[in-house]
Amino acid sequence: MAEQKDLDFTYSTIDEIFRLSIGETADYSGAKYDGDFTMSLEQAQEAKHKFIADSLHIKSGSKVLDMACGWGPFSKYIKEKRGAESIGLTLSQGQAAACQKNGLNVIVRDCRYVKPEDFGTFDAIACIGGLEHFCSVEEWRAGKQEQVYRDFFKTVYDLLPQGGRFYMQTMTFSKNMIDYEDFDINAEKYSAPHVLALMVKEFPGSWLPYGPEMVIRNAEPHFKLISQSSGRLDYIETIGQWRKRFRKFHFKKYLLYLSLIPKYFMDKEFRHLVSIFRVSPNRVCFEKEIMDHYRLVFEKV
């Protein structure tokens, strides 16, 4: 599992840059275009939120747990559009502070260990991008990946009523995934070994599931699958839109970029990390079908 210190670079250290680029409730997960790339990024993100809320039957008064909530875009949507009550959980201090400033009920807490006695049970639960951080490389190599997922689904099961629904959105490894031993930060730029090595550095402590089948298998027998869809092409477009916004001039944002220059020259590891601003390893992995991206709706049985 990615620890708080692992997530702080991605989600706290550059927190302000993200929010200045893609909004106060920065939606840092794949949008939902469904092939209509004439949609704006904001329209596609709202389409995703509507799809999730509809799939989970969220209505006025629903009590919803937003696991790994990020900067709270889904919590904001269901609060404003559905009149729902939400609790958001994140491991990032920067994200929690930003959410609280924007009037959202967000707590710094590891969502894998929430119990009914903590906040009660919920009508619906969403986990948008969280599963990507639940298993570390070390846990995978030790053969513990499936147990990590089984334990997590048991946590979700205990927090829902019979027939309650759970939405999960996650990246997965796909058909062109290579062996871990072949990852190489010094390989040819933008080759599979190079971009996967960058991915490990961008998301320390994180390892992806091998296809949706691994996720679905470990949801059983607690949950049945209601729907499954790939968002790989949507995510490629989402990343393209993000990158335009990261480059768009904003005086304060560019001052923040400038403040990182000394660290860039003094810290080799940091140079690898910020290389994501030149090329997105995620996007290359989606384009090469090294990775896929799935939207999964489950119901408690």
C-alpha positions in Angstrom: 0.0 0.0 0.0 1.2 3.5 -0.8 2.0 5.2 2.5 1.2 8.8 3.3 4.7 10.0 2.5 4.4 8.3 -0.9 1.3 10.1 -1.8 2.4 13.5 -0.5 4.6 14.2 -3.6 1.9 13.5 -6.1 -1.1 14.8 -4.1 0.3 17.4 -1.6 3.7 18.7 -2.8 2.3 19.8 -6.1 -1.2 20.2 -4.8 -1.5 23.9 -5.6 -0.2 23.5 -9.1 -2.9 20.9 -9.8 -5.7 23.1 -8.5 -4.4 26.1 -10.3 -4.4 24.0 -13.5 -7.6 22.0 -13.3 -9.7 23.7 -10.7 -10.2 23.9 -7.0 -11.8 20.4 -6.8 -9.2 19.1 -9.3 -10.6 15.9 -10.8 -7.5 13.8 -11.2 -9.1 10.7 -12.7 -10.3 9.7 -16.1 -13.3 11.5 -17.5 -16.2 9.9 -19.5 -16.4 11.0 -23.1 -17.8 7.7 -24.5 -16.3 8.5 -27.9 -17.5 12.1 -28.1 -14.3 14.1 -27.9 -16.0 17.3 -28.8 -17.0 17.5 -25.2 -15.1 19.8 -22.9 -13.1 18.2 -20.0 -15.6 19.7 -17.6 -18.5 18.2 -19.4 -16.8 14.8 -19.6 -16.0 14.8 -15.9 -19.6 15.7 -15.1 -20.8 12.9 -17.3 -18.6 10.6 -15.2 -20.0 11.8 -12.0 -23.6 11.5 -13.3 -22.9 7.9 -14.4 -21.5 7.0 -11.0 -24.4 8.7 -9.1 -27.0 7.0 -11.3 -25.3 3.6 -11.0 -25.2 3.9 -7.2 -28.8 5.2 -7.1 -27.7 8.3 -5.2 -30.6 10.7 -4.4 -31.4 13.4 -1.9 -30.5 12.3 1.6 -28.3 9.4 0.5 -25.3 8.8 2.8 -22.2 8.2 0.6 -18.6 7.2 1.4 -16.2 8.7 -1.1 -13.0 6.6 -0.6 -9.7 8.0 -1.8 -11.7 11.2 -2.6 -8.9 13.3 -4.0 -9.8 17.0 -4.0 -13.4 16.1 -3.7 -15.0 16.5 -7.2 -17.4 13.6 -6.8 -18.4 14.6 -3.2 -19.0 18.1 -4.5 -21.2 16.8 -7.4 -23.4 14.6 -5.3 -23.8 17.3 -2.6 -24.8 20.0 -5.2 -26.6 17.9 -7.8 -28.2 15.2 -5.7 -28.5 16.6 -2.2 -26.6 13.7 -0.8 -24.5 13.6 2.4 -20.9 12.5 1.9 -17.8 11.6 3.9 -14.6 11.7 1.9 -11.4 9.9 2.9 -7.8 10.7 1.7 -4.3 10.0 2.9 -3.1 13.4 1.6 -3.0 16.3 4.0 -2.9 18.7 1.1 -6.1 17.3 -0.4 -7.9 17.2 2.9 -7.1 20.8 3.6 -8.2 21.9 0.2 -11.5 20.0 0.5 -12.3 21.3 3.9 -11.6 24.9 2.7 -14.2 24.2 0.0 -16.8 23.1 2.5 -16.5 19.3 2.0 -16.5 16.8 4.8 -13.1 15.1 4.2 -10.9 13.3 6.7 -7.3 12.1 6.5 -7.9 8.4 6.9 -6.9 5.1 5.4 -10.1 3.9 3.7 -9.0 0.2 3.8 -9.5 0.1 7.6 -12.9 1.9 8.0 -15.4 0.0 10.1 -19.1 0.5 10.7 -18.4 1.8 14.2 -16.4 4.7 12.8 -19.1 6.4 10.7 -21.9 3.9 10.6 -23.0 2.3 7.3 -23.6 3.9 3.9 -26.2 3.8 1.2 -23.5 3.8 -1.4 -19.7 3.8 -1.7 -17.4 5.1 -4.5 -13.6 4.5 -4.9 -12.4 6.4 -7.9 -8.7 5.5 -8.5 -8.0 4.3 -5.0 -7.4 0.7 -5.8 -4.3 1.7 -7.8 -2.5 2.5 -4.6 -3.7 -0.4 -2.4 -1.0 -2.9 -3.3 2.7 -2.2 -3.3 5.3 -3.7 -5.6 6.7 -5.5 -2.5 3.2 -7.0 -1.6 2.8 -8.1 -5.2 6.2 -9.8 -5.3 5.4 -11.5 -2.0 2.2 -13.0 -3.5 -0.2 -10.9 -1.4 -2.0 -8.8 -4.1 -5.2 -10.9 -4.2 -5.4 -10.9 -0.4 -5.1 -7.1 -0.3 -8.1 -6.9 -2.6 -10.1 -9.5 -0.8 -9.5 -7.7 2.5 -10.6 -4.4 0.9 -13.8 -5.8 -0.5 -14.6 -7.2 2.9 -14.2 -3.7 4.3 -16.6 -2.3 1.7 -19.1 -5.2 2.3 -19.3 -4.4 6.0 -20.1 -0.8 5.3 -23.1 -1.4 2.9 -26.6 -2.7 3.4 -27.9 -5.7 1.4 -28.2 -4.6 -2.2 -26.0 -1.6 -1.6 -23.8 -0.6 -4.5 -20.1 0.1 -4.8 -18.4 1.9 -7.7 -14.8 1.3 -8.5 -12.7 3.1 -11.2 -9.2 1.8 -11.7 -6.3 1.5 -14.0 -5.2 -2.1 -14.7 -2.4 -3.8 -16.5 -3.3 -5.0 -19.9 -2.3 -7.4 -22.7 1.1 -5.8 -23.5 2.3 -5.6 -19.9 6.0 -6.6 -19.6 8.0 -8.4 -16.8 8.9 -6.2 -13.8 12.5 -7.2 -14.3 12.5 -5.4 -17.6 11.6 -2.0 -16.2 14.5 0.3 -16.8 14.6 4.1 -16.2 17.6 4.2 -18.6 15.9 2.4 -21.4 15.0 4.1 -24.7 12.8 7.1 -23.9 9.1 6.3 -24.1 9.7 2.6 -24.6 7.6 0.2 -22.4 10.6 -0.4 -20.0 11.2 3.3 -19.6 7.6 4.5 -19.1 6.8 1.7 -16.6 9.9 2.6 -14.6 8.6 6.2 -14.6 5.2 5.0 -13.4 6.8 3.3 -10.4 8.6 6.5 -9.5 5.5 8.6 -10.1 3.3 6.4 -7.9 5.7 4.9 -5.2 4.2 2.1 -3.2 1.6 1.3 -5.9 1.0 -1.7 -8.2 -2.0 -2.3 -10.5 -4.3 -5.2 -10.7 -3.9 -7.6 -13.7 -7.0 -6.8 -15.7 -10.6 -6.3 -14.4 -10.8 -10.1 -13.9 -8.5 -9.9 -10.9 -10.7 -7.2 -9.3 -14.0 -9.0 -10.0 -12.6 -12.4 -8.8 -11.6 -10.9 -5.5 -15.0 -9.1 -5.0 -16.7 -12.5 -4.9 -18.5 -13.8 -3.0 -19.4 -10.5 -1.3 -20.5 -8.7 -4.5 -21.9 -9.4 -7.9 -20.8 -7.3 -10.9 -23.6 -5.0 -12.3 -21.6 -3.4 -15.1 -18.1 -3.1 -16.6 -16.7 -0.7 -19.2 -13.3 0.3 -20.4 -12.3 4.0 -20.3 -8.9 3.6 -21.9 -9.6 5.9 -24.9 -11.4 8.3 -22.6 -8.4 8.4 -20.3 -6.0 9.2 -23.2 -8.1 12.2 -24.1 -8.4 13.2 -20.4 -4.6 13.3 -20.1 -4.3 15.3 -23.2 -6.6 17.9 -21.8 -4.8 18.0 -18.5 -1.5 18.6 -20.2 -2.9 21.6 -22.0 -4.0 23.0 -18.7 -0.7 22.4 -16.9 1.1 24.3 -19.7 -1.4 27.2 -19.8 0.1 30.4 -18.3 -1.0 31.4 -14.8 1.4 33.8 -12.9 1.2 32.1 -9.5 1.4 28.6 -11.1 4.6 29.5 -13.0 6.1 31.0 -9.9 5.6 27.6 -8.3 7.2 25.9 -11.3 10.2 28.2 -10.9 10.5 27.4 -7.2 11.1 23.7 -8.1 14.1 24.5 -10.3 16.8 24.2 -7.6 15.5 20.8 -6.5 15.4 19.8 -10.2 19.1 20.3 -10.5 20.1 18.9 -7.1 18.0 15.8 -7.0 18.2 13.1 -9.7 15.1 11.3 -8.4 13.1 14.5 -8.5 14.1 15.0 -12.1 12.6 11.6 -12.9 9.4 12.5 -11.0 8.9 15.8 -12.8 9.6 14.3 -16.2 5.9 13.5 -16.1 5.3 17.1 -17.1 7.1 16.5 -20.4 5.6 13.1 -21.2 2.8 11.2 -19.5 3.8 7.6 -18.8 0.2 6.8 -18.1 -0.8 8.0 -21.5 1.9 6.1 -23.3 0.9 3.0 -21.4 -2.7 3.4 -22.4 -1.7 4.0 -26.1 0.5 0.9 -26.1 -2.2 -1.1 -24.3 0.2 -1.8 -21.5 -2.5 -0.5 -19.3 -6.3 -0.3 -19.5 -8.9 1.6 -17.4 -12.2 0.2 -16.1 -15.4 1.4 -14.5 -16.9 -1.3 -12.4 -20.3 -1.3 -10.6 -20.9 -3.9 -7.9 -23.9 -4.8 -5.7 -23.7 -6.5 -2.3 -25.2 -9.9 -2.3 
